[in-house]
Amino acid sequence: MESVPVGEDGASPVEPAIQTTVALDGDSSDIAQARQLAAGFLTGVQAEHGLPVSQRALDLTQLVVSELVTNARKYAPGPVLLDLRIIGDTVEVAVWDSNPVLPIARAADAGRVGQHGLEIVMAVAQGFAAQREPVGKRVTARLTLTDDPGGALPGRTPL
């Protein structure tokens, strides 16, 4: 995990970004490796930076990472980049892959087996976006780090 100074002019730090990025090479251990990285990242955020991270946020972040990396492995050839970043009181999970086709949420179908990953991500995330990159695409989800004491979950907003 690294803290990266960020500033408008690119030199003067405004606030250190807490983030980590890993390239996954496409073998069968990618999904487990990505989940472990997410858990370690959030545990480190809590221990090293004193930010509160609920168990729910930890579990949902691992779920989102698992679903997004699974989709990237399934539909795109080549490497996958996983980026985890803390923005305020949220964790942003971004997955880049080489396929430029944007994912589309499918209509609910109780008879469909599988292919529910995107719907799961969109249901648990407070923010979701998919965008084409010069090469491939980036799919991003944001999740809150803490739970509302009253039990309410923040609504989803566009990224």
HUMOTA-V381630 format. One record per pair of residues at least 4 apart in sequence whose C-alpha atoms are under 7 Angstrom apart, sorted by the first residue. I is the first residue (numbers start at 1). J is the second residue. If there is no record, write none. Layout:
i,j
I,J
I,J
This chain:
i,j
1,19
1,20
1,41
2,18
2,19
2,20
3,16
3,17
3,18
3,19
4,16
4,17
4,18
5,13
5,14
5,15
5,16
5,17
6,10
6,13
6,14
6,15
6,16
6,17
7,11
7,12
7,13
7,14
17,86
18,85
18,86
19,84
19,85
19,86
20,83
20,84
20,85
21,81
21,82
21,83
21,84
22,81
22,82
22,83
23,79
23,80
23,81
23,82
24,30
24,79
24,80
24,81
25,79
25,80
26,30
26,73
26,78
26,79
29,33
30,34
31,35
31,66
31,69
31,70
32,36
33,37
34,38
34,65
34,66
35,39
35,62
35,65
35,66
36,40
37,41
38,42
38,61
38,62
39,43
39,58
39,62
40,44
41,45
42,46
42,53
42,58
43,47
44,48
45,49
45,50
45,51
46,50
46,51
46,52
46,53
52,145
52,146
53,57
53,58
53,145
53,146
54,58
54,145
54,146
54,147
55,59
56,60
57,61
57,143
57,144
57,145
57,146
58,62
59,63
60,64
61,65
62,66
63,67
64,68
64,121
65,69
65,93
66,70
67,71
67,117
68,72
68,95
69,73
69,95
70,74
71,75
72,76
72,80
72,97
76,97
76,98
76,99
77,98
78,98
79,97
80,95
80,96
80,97
81,95
81,96
81,97
82,94
82,95
82,96
83,93
83,94
83,95
84,91
84,92
84,93
84,94
85,91
85,92
85,93
86,90
86,91
86,92
87,91
87,92
89,144
89,145
90,142
90,143
90,144
90,145
91,142
91,143
91,144
91,145
92,140
92,141
92,142
92,143
93,140
93,141
93,142
94,138
94,139
94,140
94,141
95,138
95,139
95,140
96,137
96,138
96,139
97,136
97,137
97,138
98,135
98,136
98,137
99,136
99,137
100,132
100,135
100,136
100,137
102,130
102,131
102,137
105,118
105,119
116,120
117,121
118,122
119,123
120,124
121,125
122,128
125,141
125,142
125,143
125,156
126,142
126,143
126,154
126,155
126,156
126,157
127,141
127,142
127,156
127,157
127,158
127,159
128,140
128,141
128,142
128,158
128,159
129,139
129,140
129,141
129,158
129,159
130,138
130,139
130,140
131,137
131,138
131,139
132,136
132,137
132,138
133,137
133,138
147,151
147,153
148,152
148,153
